[in-house]
Amino acid sequence: MNLKELFAPDSWNFKDMHFPYISHRIPGFRKLETECLPKLRKLPSKLPGTVSSYTPFWIYKHLRSKMEWLQDFTNSKWPWKTINQLKTENSQLKAENQFLETRFYRVDLTLDPKTVHPRLEVSEDGKSVKDTGNIHDVSKSKERFESHTFVLAKQLFSEGRYYWEVEVGQKIMWDLGVASESAPRTGKITLSPQNGYWVIGRDDGKDYWARTDPWTCLNMPRKPTRIGIFLNTKSHEISFYDAQRKLKLYTFLNVASGKFYPFFSTGSVIGKEFDNRTLIIPPWFEEEEVVEEKEINN
């Protein structure tokens, strides 16, 4: 029995559904479990070396509940509810799998102080930026943004796939995304793909927008606190994720070829409310993963 036959909707008689009817399918699930578990246990050792210190625990955490659910399937008294749950789980797994694949391309970023607006302050390690509310004396630079509170990363990406995350926390104003190497940096700048900016953002703690032309309002059931950005020059796409919930928020399509900088903004200079909260580039290997490693080993 293959997966297509096992989960085919036409094979389920919901009118006469009861446990004896479904019991003959249970060996198929047991066989599936027997085949999958050894592969799952071997998976961490096959992951790329760049994420080997992190990913095994991440995978363990997110697959553990799926394994337990599969093991409990044989005890289900209401199979039709289980099938509906299975459909939901399948959709969630597809979304999580897509998100996990993007994380294999994670890169380390450092903010470029040569590009930062004079009102912003970049940390010494280049991993965070905040709006101070005051204009600072800075050296003249043709690379610097002078009319908008923007800053770029030092890294310039061309061909390939690249993923990074930014902690926005409770900031009420921010913009994040990608800027082309040739995008304007002086004068009035409109964030849009036509001007070389592929960006999403939040305004005044309310709505979330994709900076298209005109803007596209994004449906956010929950406020994301960490944004994932995935630049895929091969497919000419730039995607944004709620990194904690592992959900895609928006994708820019038909992105022109070129070279791109990761883009950051603390919000509008002329805002209704001053927001000095910090944008942070989080480390790859975080404390919560260390805690999980101890739990697994114990």
Long-range contacts (C-beta under 8 A, 24 or more apart in sequence): 1-28, 1-31, 3-32, 6-32, 7-86, 7-90, 12-80, 12-83, 14-80, 17-79, 17-80, 18-79, 19-76, 19-77, 19-79, 21-79, 22-76, 22-79, 26-73, 26-74, 29-70, 29-73, 29-74, 30-74, 32-70, 33-67, 33-70, 33-71, 37-67, 40-67, 47-104, 48-104, 50-106, 51-103, 51-104, 51-106, 51-284, 53-285, 54-284, 54-285, 54-289, 55-103, 57-289, 57-292, 57-293, 57-296, 58-100, 58-289, 59-100, 60-292, 60-296, 61-292, 62-96, 62-100, 66-93, 95-246, 95-247, 95-248, 96-246, 98-248, 99-228, 99-241, 99-243, 99-246, 99-247, 99-248, 100-246, 102-161, 102-163, 102-228, 102-230, 102-239, 102-241, 103-163, 103-228, 104-163, 105-160, 105-161, 105-162, 105-163, 105-230, 106-163, 106-164, 106-165, 106-284, 107-155, 107-157, 107-162, 107-163, 107-164, 108-164, 108-284, 109-153, 109-154, 109-155, 109-164, 109-262, 109-281, 110-153, 110-154, 110-155, 110-281, 111-151, 111-152, 111-153, 111-154, 111-264, 111-281, 112-143, 112-151, 112-152, 112-153, 112-154, 114-141, 114-143, 114-144, 115-141, 115-143, 115-144, 115-145, 115-150, 115-151, 115-152, 115-185, 116-144, 116-145, 116-150, 116-151, 117-144, 117-145, 117-146, 117-148, 117-149, 117-150, 117-151, 118-144, 118-146, 119-149, 119-269, 120-149, 120-151, 120-266, 122-151, 126-154, 127-280, 127-281, 128-278, 128-279, 128-280, 128-281, 129-264, 129-266, 129-278, 129-279, 130-266, 130-276, 130-277, 130-278, 130-279, 131-266, 131-267, 131-274, 131-275, 131-276, 132-276, 133-274, 133-276, 142-185, 143-185, 144-185, 145-185, 145-186, 145-189, 146-185, 146-186, 147-186, 147-187, 147-188, 147-189, 147-269, 148-189, 148-265, 148-269, 149-265, 149-266, 149-267, 149-268, 149-269, 150-185, 150-189, 150-263, 150-264, 150-265, 151-264, 151-265, 152-179, 152-261, 152-262, 152-263, 152-264, 153-261, 153-262, 153-263, 153-264, 155-261, 155-262, 156-181, 156-259, 156-260, 156-261, 157-231, 157-233, 157-259, 157-260, 157-261, 157-262, 158-233, 158-258, 158-259, 158-260, 159-233, 159-234, 160-233, 160-234, 161-230, 161-231, 161-232, 161-233, 161-234, 162-230, 162-231, 163-228, 163-229, 163-230, 163-231, 164-228, 164-229, 164-262, 164-281, 165-226, 165-227, 165-228, 165-229, 165-243, 165-281, 165-282, 166-226, 166-227, 166-229, 166-264, 166-279, 166-280, 166-281, 166-282, 167-225, 167-226, 167-279, 167-280, 167-281, 167-282, 168-202, 168-224, 168-225, 168-226, 168-227, 168-279, 169-225, 169-277, 169-278, 169-280, 170-225, 170-277, 171-202, 171-266, 171-267, 171-275, 171-277, 171-278, 171-279, 172-202, 172-204, 172-205, 172-267, 172-273, 172-275, 172-277, 173-201, 173-202, 173-203, 173-204, 173-205, 173-266, 173-267, 173-268, 173-271, 173-273, 173-275, 174-201, 174-202, 174-265, 174-266, 174-267, 174-279, 175-199, 175-200, 175-201, 175-202, 175-211, 175-263, 175-264, 175-265, 175-267, 176-200, 176-201, 176-227, 176-229, 176-240, 176-263, 176-264, 176-265, 176-279, 177-211, 177-229, 177-238, 177-240, 177-262, 177-263, 178-229, 178-231, 178-238, 178-260, 178-261, 178-262, 178-263, 179-260, 179-261, 179-262, 179-263, 180-256, 180-258, 180-259, 180-260, 180-261, 181-258, 181-259, 181-260, 181-261, 182-258, 193-252, 193-255, 197-263, 198-238, 198-252, 198-255, 199-263, 199-265, 200-227, 200-240, 200-249, 200-250, 201-265, 201-267, 203-267, 203-268, 204-271, 204-272, 204-273, 205-273, 208-249, 210-250, 210-252, 212-252, 216-250, 218-249, 218-250, 220-249, 224-249, 226-282, 229-262, 231-260, 233-257, 233-260
